[in-house]
């Protein structure tokens, strides 16, 4: 640690990005909040990663994905959307807490390295694409949380980010306020792709949270319609 960093940390001691308590070690999160960060572990669906409970078989396809295959190839996530993960996402999105955004980005970046090792078609051209906001929502929030996360993953995987081609063209209600059926209707025809930069590319679609997966599925549908070969989704947390 440099002398300047020591002085800054002495005057302004680091705090946990989630609960704001003083940290007694270097990092972004305290031990108590880290302990409440629940990892997504098998058993879960091999396509949408929805967890299975009370089952012994580790990884297989869930009933929903069997009945209607999603437009994306896979949906992967390091954490379950509860406890520390849900608090951190809300702090970042709605209270614009920059240190929490750094925490989410760092954790997703670390996960993406192990996730990337399992991808077989590495010789193909991959592009990272964040789930977009409408211009109105972007002005209100001041940033797109999915784009912030995308930039961390981009540094980790050394892949380009395209945040202009996929666009949200319709104002939608927050998915968390709607029933499963309403969520499908809410995002239907809400996205479109401009230009042909994503044609014949494999897409890594980034978002902060996956609930039912309808938003990601709708994005994947228009991306493939625009010529993308494949869409793999990577999110910070998976709701159960």
C-alpha positions in Angstrom: 0.0 0.0 0.0 1.3 3.4 -0.9 1.8 6.2 1.7 -1.1 8.2 0.0 -3.4 5.2 0.2 -2.5 4.6 3.9 -3.3 8.2 4.7 -6.6 8.1 2.8 -7.6 4.9 4.5 -6.6 6.3 7.9 -8.7 9.4 7.4 -11.6 7.7 5.6 -11.6 4.0 6.7 -13.1 1.6 4.2 -16.7 0.6 4.8 -18.6 -2.5 3.7 -20.4 -1.8 0.3 -23.5 -3.5 1.7 -24.0 -2.6 5.4 -21.6 0.4 5.6 -19.8 -0.9 8.7 -16.1 -0.2 9.0 -13.9 -3.0 7.5 -11.1 -4.5 9.6 -9.6 -6.0 6.4 -8.9 -4.9 2.8 -11.8 -5.5 0.4 -15.3 -4.3 -0.4 -17.5 -6.4 1.9 -17.5 -7.4 5.6 -17.4 -11.0 6.8 -21.0 -10.9 8.0 -22.4 -9.8 4.6 -20.2 -12.2 2.7 -21.5 -15.1 4.8 -25.1 -14.1 3.7 -24.1 -14.2 0.0 -25.7 -17.5 -1.0 -24.0 -19.2 -4.0 -26.1 -20.9 -6.7 -25.1 -24.5 -6.5 -26.5 -27.8 -8.0 -29.1 -29.1 -8.3 -30.5 -26.6 -10.9 -31.7 -26.6 -14.5 -28.9 -26.9 -17.0 -30.6 -24.3 -19.2 -32.2 -21.6 -17.0 -30.4 -22.4 -13.7 -33.6 -22.4 -11.7 -32.8 -24.3 -8.5 -34.3 -27.7 -7.7 -35.3 -28.5 -4.1 -35.6 -32.0 -2.6 -34.0 -33.7 -5.6 -30.8 -35.7 -5.7 -29.9 -35.4 -9.3 -27.5 -32.5 -9.8 -28.2 -30.9 -13.2 -31.1 -31.6 -15.6 -33.6 -29.7 -17.6 -36.6 -28.2 -15.7 -40.2 -28.8 -16.7 -40.6 -25.2 -18.1 -37.6 -25.5 -20.4 -38.7 -28.9 -21.5 -42.2 -27.6 -22.5 -40.9 -24.5 -24.2 -37.2 -24.2 -24.9 -35.8 -20.7 -24.2 -34.3 -18.7 -27.0 -31.0 -18.5 -25.1 -28.7 -21.5 -24.8 -28.0 -21.1 -21.1 -28.5 -18.8 -18.2 -25.7 -18.8 -15.6 -25.3 -16.9 -12.3 -23.0 -17.1 -9.3 -25.6 -16.2 -6.6 -29.2 -16.6 -5.5 -31.2 -13.4 -5.3 -31.7 -13.2 -1.5 -30.0 -11.8 1.5 -26.8 -9.9 0.7 -27.3 -10.3 -3.1 -30.7 -8.7 -3.1 -29.7 -5.9 -0.8 -26.6 -5.1 -2.9 -28.5 -5.0 -6.1 -31.1 -2.6 -4.7 -28.4 -0.3 -3.2 -26.7 -0.2 -6.6 -29.7 0.3 -8.8 -31.9 2.5 -6.7 -29.5 4.3 -4.3 -26.8 4.6 -6.9 -24.1 3.4 -4.5 -20.9 3.2 -6.6 -19.0 1.0 -4.2 -21.8 -1.5 -4.3 -21.6 -1.5 -8.1 -17.9 -2.1 -7.8 -18.6 -5.1 -5.5 -21.2 -6.6 -7.9 -18.9 -6.1 -10.9 -15.9 -7.6 -9.1 -17.8 -10.7 -8.0 -19.4 -11.3 -11.4 -16.0 -10.7 -13.1 -14.4 -13.4 -10.8 -17.3 -15.8 -11.6 -17.1 -15.2 -15.3 -13.5 -16.6 -15.5 -14.5 -20.0 -14.3 -17.7 -19.9 -16.4 -15.7 -19.0 -19.5 -13.4 -22.0 -19.1 -16.5 -24.3 -19.8 -17.3 -22.6 -23.1 -16.2 -24.7 -26.0 -16.6 -22.4 -29.0 -13.9 -19.9 -27.9 -12.6 -19.5 -31.4 -15.9 -18.0 -32.6 -16.5 -14.2 -32.2 -18.2 -13.4 -28.9 -19.6 -10.0 -28.0 -20.9 -8.9 -24.6 -24.3 -7.2 -24.8 -26.0 -5.6 -21.7 -29.7 -5.6 -21.4 -30.7 -2.0 -22.3 -32.8 0.6 -20.6 -35.1 3.0 -22.4 -33.7 6.5 -22.8 -36.2 7.8 -20.2 -35.2 5.2 -17.6 -31.6 5.8 -18.4 -32.0 9.5 -17.7 -33.8 8.9 -14.5 -31.3 6.4 -13.1 -28.2 8.0 -14.6 -26.6 4.7 -15.6 -27.4 1.2 -16.9 -26.4 -1.3 -14.2 -26.1 -4.0 -16.8 -23.6 -2.0 -18.8 -21.6 -1.4 -15.6 -21.4 -5.2 -15.0 -20.7 -5.8 -18.7 -17.5 -3.7 -18.5 -16.2 -5.7 -15.6 -16.8 -9.0 -17.5 -15.3 -7.5 -20.6 -12.0 -6.8 -18.7 -12.1 -10.3 -17.3 -12.8 -12.2 -20.6 -11.1 -9.6 -22.9 -14.2 -9.4 -25.1 -15.8 -6.3 -26.7 -19.0 -4.7 -25.4 -21.7 -3.6 -27.7 -24.2 -1.4 -25.9 -25.7 0.3 -28.9 -27.1 -2.5 -31.1 -29.7 -3.9 -28.7 -32.2 -1.3 -27.8 -35.3 -1.2 -25.5 -38.0 0.5 -27.5 -41.0 0.3 -25.2 -41.5 1.5 -21.6 -42.2 -1.4 -19.4 -43.3 -1.8 -15.8 -40.8 -3.3 -13.3 -41.0 -7.0 -13.7 -41.0 -7.5 -9.9 -44.4 -6.0 -9.6 -46.1 -8.4 -12.1 -47.3 -12.0 -12.2 -45.5 -14.5 -14.3 -48.0 -14.2 -17.2 -48.0 -10.4 -16.9 -44.2 -10.4 -17.1 -44.3 -12.1 -20.5 -46.7 -9.6 -21.9 -44.8 -6.7 -20.3 -41.6 -7.3 -22.3 -43.1 -8.6 -25.5 -41.9 -6.6 -28.5 -39.9 -4.3 -26.1 -36.6 -4.8 -27.8 -35.1 -4.5 -31.2 -31.6 -4.7 -32.8 -30.2 -1.8 -34.9 -27.7 -2.6 -37.6 -25.9 -5.8 -38.3 -22.9 -5.6 -36.0 -24.2 -8.7 -34.1 -24.8 -10.8 -37.1 -23.0 -14.2 -37.0 -21.7 -13.4 -33.5 -22.1 -15.4 -30.3 -23.6 -13.2 -27.6 -23.0 -13.0 -23.9 -26.1 -11.2 -22.6 -25.5 -9.5 -19.2 -28.1 -8.4 -16.6 -28.1 -7.9 -12.9 -31.0 -10.3 -11.9 -32.9 -13.0 -13.6 -36.4 -13.7 -12.2 -38.6 -15.6 -14.6 -36.0 -15.1 -17.4 -38.7 -13.4 -19.7 -36.6 -10.3 -20.3 -33.5 -12.3 -21.2 -35.6 -14.6 -23.4 -37.2 -11.7 -25.3 -33.7 -10.1 -25.8 -32.4 -13.5 -27.0 -35.3 -13.8 -29.5 -34.6 -10.5 -31.2 -30.8 -11.0 -31.2 -31.2 -14.4 -32.9 -33.7 -12.9 -35.3 -31.0 -10.3 -36.2 -28.6 -13.0 -37.0 -26.8 -13.9 -33.8 -25.6 -17.5 -33.8 -26.2 -18.1 -30.1 -27.1 -16.2 -26.9 -25.7 -17.1 -23.4 -27.0 -15.2 -20.4 -24.8 -14.2 -17.5 -26.4 -12.5 -14.5 -25.3 -11.6 -11.0 -28.2 -13.2 -9.2 -30.9 -15.7 -10.0 -34.3 -15.4 -8.2 -35.9 -18.6 -7.0 
